Amino acid sequence: MAEKLKTPTNIKFTISFDKDTITIDPASISGQGLRTFNLPDQETIIIQSLPNQKMDKTQSLIMLPFTGDSEDIILTEAVVDEK
């Protein structure tokens, strides 16, 4: 995230993956600020991140541990709310 951007109040990450080759442990999500997750189906996880105002924009906002082939997991959408 660019250091000059205003700190968002909310970011929603949608991550798609191949359920046959990727295993995700959503309880192990880490990063800056608060996080919640939702698994709407067997091949998608949605992570809601609420960054704090002292967020280090040079570091990762979320870390999602997974096992499997990295080419079988992709960030398909990230929506930022700056209200």
N, C-alpha and C positions, 0 to 999 in steps of 0.2 A: 504494500500500500504506500503510495507516495507520501512523504513526510509533510508536504504542504497542504494536503487535503484535510478538511475538517473531520474530527473524529465522529464517525457515524453513531447513531443511537441503537441501530439494529442492522444486522446483516444476516440474510438467509441464504445458506449454501445448499444447493441441490446436487447430490452426487449419485451418479448411476454406476452400476457395476454388474458384472456377470456373476450371478449367484452360484454357478457351477465351478468357478475358478477363484473367486474372491471370498474371503471370510472376514467380516468386520465385527469388532467388539465395541459397540457404541458406548458401553460403560467406561471405556478407557479413553474417550475423547478428552483432550487437554488443550490448554492454550490460555489466552488472556481474557479476562472478564468472565461472565457467566455464559453457560451454554445449555441448551436443551436439544433433544433430538426426537425425530419421528420417523418411523419406518412404514411409509404408506403402502408399500408392496415389497416383494422379495428381491427387487433389483434397484431400489432407490432408498437413500437415506437423506433426510432434510435436517440440517443442523441450523438452529437459530442461535446466533451469537449476539450477546449484549456487551460490547466492549466498554471498558471503563475509560474515564477521561485521561488517565495517565498511561494510556496504551502506548507501547513502544512500536512505532510504525516501521521499524527496521527488522522486527521479529515476526514470526508466524503468528497469526491470529488464532488459528485452530490447528490441532494435530489429530488426525484420524488414523489410529493404528489399524493395519489390515495385513492379512497374509494372502499370498497369491501373486499372480502376474500383474505388474503395474500397468501394462497396456490394457488390462481389462477393467480399469476403474478410471472414471473421468468426472471432473467438475463440470456439470452441464449448465449450471446457472448460479449466479451470485447477485442478489438484489440488496441494495443498500438504501437504508432509510436515514435521512439526516434531519428529521423533524426535531 
